[in-house]
Amino acid sequence: METRSQKLFKDQKMSLDFETLIKKKMPLPEVFKRAHAYGLFSLDPDTYTHQACKVLAENKDIMMLHVHWDFKEIFPLLQKPTELHDLYEIMECGFYMKGMRFVLEFLHITLAEAMEEGKFIYVVLSIENYELDEFEEGNKYGHHCTALMFYPKSHNEYDCFYINSHGERMMGTKDFDDRYTRRRYTRHSFEEPIDVVCIKSYLNFLRKTFVELENRVQIAYDGSKYHNYYGPNLQGGDNHGVCFAFPLIIWYYISNFYNKERMRVDTEGKKHTIRPMKEYLEGRDLIALANACFLVFHKKYEDAIWNEEKVGRNKEIYLMSEKENTYKAVHKYTKLSYEEIMFNRRVDAIIEKSCVTFVKRIALGIVMMLTHPTVKNIIYS
């Protein structure tokens, strides 16, 4: 039976939309202060933020897991299968059951049981020691937060989807630097993005484990756009580290508009339909899914979506700074079309030009949503 506060929350939830929340005036330092206070930066799976995400979800059948990976632990073991297997075997995940009862369980066991039941699983993946950055005082690791999804496309068949907010720019991260002093490190180089390398490695472990558990679920995944987000770099203007916000915003839209469409009106007064999130997943269209989640945060970004146009083949536009990442190379690996790459460039320019504005709206929107009084009343009641 619903409590009084839960009924009140349902009545007030209609006013909880990002377009309204991002209009609030709040300095960026204050946004981050509140984010820290409520655990949005935390690697701990048992936090207020995780609880708030569950409260906000209209579709309670989608399972949300919080998982912590450390690339500095994983990559040195890629050529040591026994040790890598042992590491994967003890990886844990955190999630909430009914009544907000927190559970910490082995990740592979949780995935096996959930997939046998045909559940859609959404993983907020916190990656420690993701990338090594150079500073005058020495090299330091940056952390990252991404989304990993296991979507049931039929009985015993799953698609694995991965969304890194850097999108196509992920093609430029094919090296992992294993630091052993402040300035020295060993470089591990690969033919594909390090995110993809790690996911493939874990899924290989998972498939072998499923055989041992007599679990017949098959998981499809490769490095292409059909399983990875290779859209615009949504963090193009981010010098503050708001990666935590992107998986949470995507979760909000998937868990609230899974089977519901939305209507938008562009600057010319034309109406556009945003399809139910389930349809983007079924169509394996992760760029369109991400667009549907983030277009409300920037009007020019939204205009670019509704007004996609054919662009002439100007090599100076689509060549990336790295020589190997020409259109031909990017297309061959990601399967992105020329038009999709052109769209990425246009939106990248919009986001980079807006810089702090887009980043602030993203951070402000999710912080205001998760810490709204109606949400806190549910959690603390």
C-alpha positions as CSV (number, residue, x, y, z in Angstrom):
1,M,0.0,0.0,0.0
2,E,1.3,3.5,-0.9
3,T,2.2,5.8,1.9
4,R,0.7,9.4,2.0
5,S,4.1,10.8,0.9
6,Q,4.2,8.4,-2.1
7,K,0.7,9.5,-3.2
8,L,1.7,13.1,-2.9
9,F,4.9,12.4,-4.9
10,K,2.8,11.0,-7.8
11,D,0.6,14.1,-7.8
12,Q,3.6,16.5,-7.8
13,K,5.9,14.5,-10.1
14,M,4.4,16.2,-13.2
15,S,6.2,19.4,-12.2
16,L,9.5,17.5,-11.9
17,D,10.9,18.0,-15.4
18,F,14.4,19.1,-16.3
19,E,13.4,22.1,-18.4
20,T,11.8,23.6,-15.3
21,L,14.6,22.6,-12.9
22,I,17.5,24.0,-15.0
23,K,15.9,27.5,-14.9
24,K,16.8,27.7,-11.2
25,K,19.7,30.1,-10.5
26,M,22.5,28.4,-8.6
27,P,26.3,28.9,-8.9
28,L,28.2,25.9,-10.2
29,P,30.2,25.6,-7.0
30,E,27.0,25.3,-5.1
31,V,25.7,22.6,-7.5
32,F,28.8,20.6,-6.9
33,K,28.6,21.1,-3.1
34,R,25.1,19.7,-3.1
35,A,26.2,16.9,-5.4
36,H,29.0,15.9,-3.0
37,A,26.6,16.1,0.0
38,Y,24.1,13.7,-1.6
39,G,26.7,11.2,-2.8
40,L,26.6,11.8,-6.6
41,F,30.4,11.6,-6.8
42,S,30.6,8.6,-4.5
43,L,31.9,5.2,-5.6
44,D,29.8,3.6,-2.9
45,P,26.7,1.8,-4.3
46,D,24.6,2.4,-1.1
47,T,23.9,6.1,-1.3
48,Y,21.0,8.6,-1.2
49,T,21.5,9.1,-5.0
50,H,20.9,5.4,-5.8
51,Q,17.8,5.5,-3.6
52,A,16.5,8.7,-5.3
53,C,17.0,7.1,-8.7
54,K,14.8,4.2,-7.6
55,V,12.1,6.5,-6.2
56,L,12.0,8.5,-9.4
57,A,11.6,5.4,-11.6
58,E,8.1,4.9,-12.8
59,N,8.9,1.5,-14.3
60,K,9.9,-0.6,-11.3
61,D,10.6,-3.7,-13.3
62,I,13.9,-2.4,-14.7
63,M,16.7,-3.5,-12.4
64,M,19.3,-0.8,-11.5
65,L,22.8,-1.9,-10.4
66,H,25.7,0.2,-9.2
67,V,29.1,-1.4,-10.1
68,H,32.7,-0.2,-9.5
69,W,35.5,-1.2,-11.9
70,D,39.1,-0.2,-11.5
71,F,41.0,-0.2,-14.8
72,K,44.3,-0.2,-13.0
73,E,43.3,-3.6,-11.6
74,I,41.8,-5.0,-14.8
75,F,44.2,-4.1,-17.6
76,P,47.5,-5.4,-16.2
77,L,45.7,-8.8,-15.9
78,L,44.3,-9.1,-19.4
79,Q,47.2,-11.4,-20.4
80,K,46.9,-13.3,-17.1
81,P,43.6,-15.3,-17.6
82,T,43.6,-17.1,-14.2
83,E,44.2,-13.9,-12.2
84,L,41.7,-12.0,-14.3
85,H,39.1,-14.7,-13.8
86,D,39.6,-14.5,-10.0
87,L,39.2,-10.7,-10.1
88,Y,36.0,-10.9,-12.1
89,E,34.6,-13.6,-9.8
90,I,34.8,-11.3,-6.7
91,M,33.4,-8.2,-8.4
92,E,30.3,-7.0,-6.6
93,C,27.2,-4.9,-7.4
94,G,24.8,-3.0,-5.2
95,F,21.1,-2.7,-5.6
96,Y,17.8,-2.1,-3.7
97,M,15.0,-4.5,-3.2
98,K,11.5,-3.6,-2.2
99,G,11.3,-1.4,0.9
100,M,14.7,0.1,0.0
101,R,16.5,-2.9,1.4
102,F,20.1,-2.7,0.1
103,V,21.8,-5.8,-1.2
104,L,25.5,-6.3,-2.1
105,E,26.0,-9.4,-4.3
106,F,28.5,-10.8,-6.7
107,L,28.0,-9.2,-10.1
108,H,28.0,-12.4,-12.2
109,I,25.5,-14.1,-9.9
110,T,23.2,-11.2,-9.9
111,L,23.3,-10.9,-13.7
112,A,22.8,-14.6,-14.2
113,E,19.7,-14.7,-12.0
114,A,18.2,-11.5,-13.4
115,M,18.7,-12.6,-17.0
116,E,17.1,-16.0,-16.3
117,E,14.1,-14.0,-15.2
118,G,14.2,-11.9,-18.4
119,K,14.8,-8.6,-16.6
120,F,16.1,-5.4,-18.2
121,I,19.3,-4.5,-16.3
122,Y,20.7,-1.0,-16.1
123,V,24.2,-0.7,-14.7
124,V,25.7,2.6,-13.4
125,L,29.3,1.8,-14.0
126,S,31.8,3.9,-11.9
127,I,35.3,3.4,-13.4
128,E,38.2,4.2,-11.2
129,N,41.6,5.1,-12.8
130,Y,40.0,5.5,-16.2
131,E,42.6,7.7,-17.9
132,L,46.0,9.1,-17.0
133,D,46.3,12.9,-17.2
134,E,49.6,14.8,-17.2
135,F,50.1,17.7,-14.7
136,E,53.2,19.6,-13.7
137,E,53.3,17.9,-10.4
138,G,53.0,14.5,-12.0
139,N,50.5,12.2,-13.7
140,K,47.1,11.6,-12.1
141,Y,44.3,9.3,-12.9
142,G,40.8,10.6,-13.8
143,H,37.7,8.6,-12.9
144,H,34.7,8.2,-15.1
145,C,31.0,7.1,-14.9
146,T,29.2,5.4,-17.7
147,A,26.1,3.2,-18.4
148,L,26.0,-0.5,-19.3
149,M,22.7,-2.1,-20.2
150,F,21.6,-5.6,-20.7
151,Y,18.4,-5.6,-22.7
152,P,16.3,-8.7,-23.2
153,K,15.5,-8.9,-26.9
154,S,13.9,-12.4,-26.7
155,H,13.8,-15.4,-24.5
156,N,17.4,-16.2,-23.4
157,E,18.8,-13.6,-25.8
158,Y,20.3,-10.2,-24.6
159,D,21.8,-7.2,-26.2
160,C,24.6,-5.4,-24.3
161,F,24.6,-1.7,-24.7
162,Y,27.3,0.8,-23.5
163,I,27.0,4.5,-23.3
164,N,30.1,6.6,-22.6
165,S,29.2,10.3,-22.7
166,H,32.3,11.1,-24.8
167,G,30.6,9.3,-27.7
168,E,32.6,9.0,-30.9
169,R,35.6,10.6,-29.2
170,M,35.9,7.3,-27.4
171,M,37.7,6.2,-30.6
172,G,40.7,8.2,-29.4
173,T,41.1,6.2,-26.2
174,K,42.9,3.1,-27.3
175,D,45.7,3.2,-24.8
176,F,45.7,2.4,-21.1
177,D,48.6,3.8,-19.1
178,D,49.5,1.8,-16.0
179,R,51.3,4.3,-13.7
180,Y,54.0,3.0,-11.3
181,T,55.6,6.3,-10.3
182,R,54.4,9.9,-10.4
183,R,55.8,10.3,-13.9
184,R,56.4,6.8,-15.2
185,Y,53.9,4.3,-16.6
186,T,53.6,1.3,-18.8
187,R,51.4,1.8,-21.9
188,H,49.0,-1.0,-23.0
189,S,47.8,-0.3,-26.6
190,F,44.8,-1.8,-28.3
191,E,43.1,-1.8,-31.7
192,E,39.8,-0.6,-30.2
193,P,38.7,1.7,-27.4
194,I,39.7,0.6,-23.9
195,D,36.1,0.6,-22.8
196,V,35.2,-1.9,-25.4
197,V,38.3,-4.1,-24.6
198,C,37.2,-4.2,-21.0
199,I,33.6,-5.0,-21.7
200,K,34.5,-7.8,-24.1
201,S,36.8,-9.2,-21.5
202,Y,34.2,-9.3,-18.8
203,L,31.5,-10.7,-21.1
204,N,33.9,-13.5,-22.1
205,F,34.2,-14.3,-18.4
206,L,30.4,-14.1,-18.0
207,R,29.7,-16.4,-20.9
208,K,32.0,-19.1,-19.5
209,T,30.4,-18.7,-16.1
210,F,26.9,-19.0,-17.5
211,V,28.0,-22.4,-19.0
212,E,29.2,-23.5,-15.6
213,L,25.9,-22.4,-14.1
214,E,23.9,-24.1,-16.9
215,N,22.5,-20.7,-17.8
216,R,21.5,-20.7,-21.5
217,V,21.4,-16.9,-21.9
218,Q,23.3,-15.5,-24.9
219,I,24.7,-12.0,-24.9
220,A,25.3,-10.1,-28.1
221,Y,28.0,-7.3,-28.1
222,D,30.6,-5.9,-30.4
223,G,32.4,-2.6,-30.9
224,S,30.0,-1.0,-33.4
225,K,27.4,1.7,-33.0
226,Y,24.7,-1.0,-32.6
227,H,26.1,-1.7,-29.1
228,N,28.0,1.4,-28.2
229,Y,27.1,5.1,-28.2
230,Y,29.3,6.9,-30.8
231,G,27.3,10.1,-31.0
232,P,28.3,13.7,-30.1
233,N,30.8,14.2,-27.2
234,L,28.3,15.3,-24.5
235,Q,31.2,16.3,-22.3
236,G,32.9,18.4,-24.9
237,G,32.8,21.6,-22.7
238,D,33.3,19.9,-19.4
239,N,36.3,20.9,-17.3
240,H,34.6,20.2,-14.0
241,G,33.9,16.4,-14.1
242,V,30.2,16.0,-14.4
243,C,30.3,12.5,-15.9
244,F,28.3,11.2,-13.0
245,A,25.2,13.0,-14.3
246,F,24.9,11.4,-17.7
247,P,24.1,7.8,-16.7
248,L,21.6,9.1,-14.1
249,I,19.7,11.3,-16.6
250,I,19.6,8.4,-19.1
251,W,18.2,6.2,-16.3
252,Y,15.5,8.7,-15.5
253,Y,14.2,8.8,-19.1
254,I,14.4,5.0,-19.6
255,S,12.7,4.2,-16.4
256,N,10.0,6.9,-16.9
257,F,9.4,6.9,-20.6
258,Y,10.1,3.2,-21.4
259,N,6.7,2.7,-23.0
260,K,5.6,6.3,-23.4
261,E,6.3,8.8,-26.2
262,R,6.8,12.6,-25.7
263,M,5.9,15.6,-27.8
264,R,8.3,18.5,-28.5
265,V,7.7,21.8,-30.4
266,D,10.6,23.3,-32.2
267,T,11.4,27.0,-32.7
268,E,9.3,27.1,-35.9
269,G,6.3,25.7,-34.0
270,K,6.5,22.2,-35.6
271,K,5.6,19.3,-33.5
272,H,7.9,16.3,-33.1
273,T,7.4,13.0,-31.5
274,I,10.1,11.4,-29.3
275,R,9.4,7.7,-29.4
276,P,9.3,5.4,-26.3
277,M,12.8,4.6,-25.1
278,K,12.1,0.9,-25.6
279,E,11.9,1.5,-29.4
280,Y,15.4,3.0,-29.5
281,L,16.7,0.0,-27.6
282,E,14.9,-2.5,-29.8
283,G,16.3,-0.7,-32.9
284,R,19.8,-0.6,-31.3
285,D,19.9,3.2,-32.0
286,L,21.9,4.6,-29.1
287,I,22.6,7.9,-30.7
288,A,18.8,8.6,-31.0
289,L,18.3,7.4,-27.5
290,A,20.9,9.8,-26.1
291,N,19.5,12.7,-28.2
292,A,16.1,12.0,-26.7
293,C,17.6,12.3,-23.2
294,F,19.7,15.4,-23.6
295,L,18.1,17.6,-26.2
296,V,16.2,19.5,-23.4
297,F,19.5,20.9,-22.1
298,H,20.4,22.9,-25.2
299,K,18.1,24.6,-27.7
300,K,20.7,24.6,-30.6
301,Y,21.4,20.9,-29.9
302,E,17.7,20.2,-30.2
303,D,17.4,22.3,-33.4
304,A,20.3,20.2,-34.9
305,I,18.3,17.0,-34.2
306,W,15.1,18.3,-35.9
307,N,16.9,19.9,-38.8
308,E,19.5,17.4,-39.8
309,E,20.6,18.1,-43.3
310,K,22.8,16.6,-46.0
311,V,26.3,18.1,-45.9
312,G,28.8,18.1,-48.7
313,R,31.8,15.8,-48.4
314,N,34.4,18.3,-47.0
315,K,37.3,16.3,-45.7
316,E,38.4,19.1,-43.5
317,I,35.2,18.8,-41.5
318,Y,35.2,15.2,-40.7
319,L,38.9,14.4,-40.3
320,M,39.8,14.0,-36.6
321,S,43.2,15.1,-35.2
322,E,44.5,11.6,-35.0
323,K,45.6,10.4,-38.5
324,E,44.2,6.9,-38.1
325,N,40.7,8.3,-37.2
326,T,39.7,9.4,-40.7
327,Y,36.1,8.9,-41.8
328,K,37.0,5.6,-43.5
329,A,38.6,4.2,-40.4
330,V,35.8,5.4,-38.1
331,H,33.1,4.0,-40.4
332,K,34.8,0.7,-40.7
333,Y,35.0,0.1,-37.0
334,T,31.9,1.9,-35.7
335,K,29.6,1.5,-38.7
336,L,28.7,5.2,-38.4
337,S,27.4,6.7,-41.6
338,Y,28.9,9.9,-43.1
339,E,25.7,11.8,-42.1
340,E,26.0,10.5,-38.5
341,I,29.6,11.7,-38.3
342,M,28.6,15.1,-39.7
343,F,25.9,15.4,-37.1
344,N,28.5,14.6,-34.4
345,R,30.7,17.4,-35.7
346,R,27.9,19.9,-35.7
347,V,26.7,19.1,-32.2
348,D,30.3,18.8,-30.9
349,A,30.8,22.4,-32.0
350,I,27.5,23.5,-30.4
351,I,28.5,21.9,-27.0
352,E,32.1,23.1,-27.0
353,K,31.0,26.7,-27.9
354,S,28.4,26.7,-25.0
355,C,31.0,25.2,-22.7
356,V,30.0,25.9,-19.1
357,T,26.3,26.5,-20.0
358,F,25.5,23.0,-21.2
359,V,27.6,21.3,-18.5
360,K,26.0,23.4,-15.8
361,R,22.5,22.6,-17.0
362,I,23.3,18.9,-17.0
363,A,24.7,19.0,-13.5
364,L,22.0,21.4,-12.1
365,G,19.2,19.4,-13.7
366,I,20.1,16.0,-12.1
367,V,21.1,17.5,-8.8
368,M,17.8,19.4,-8.5
369,M,15.8,16.4,-9.6
370,L,17.4,14.0,-7.2
371,T,17.4,16.4,-4.2
372,H,13.9,17.7,-4.8
373,P,11.8,17.9,-1.5
374,T,9.2,15.5,-2.9
375,V,12.0,12.9,-3.5
376,K,13.5,13.4,-0.1
377,N,10.2,13.0,1.6
378,I,9.8,9.5,0.2
379,I,13.4,8.5,1.2
380,Y,13.3,9.9,4.7
381,S,9.6,9.0,5.5
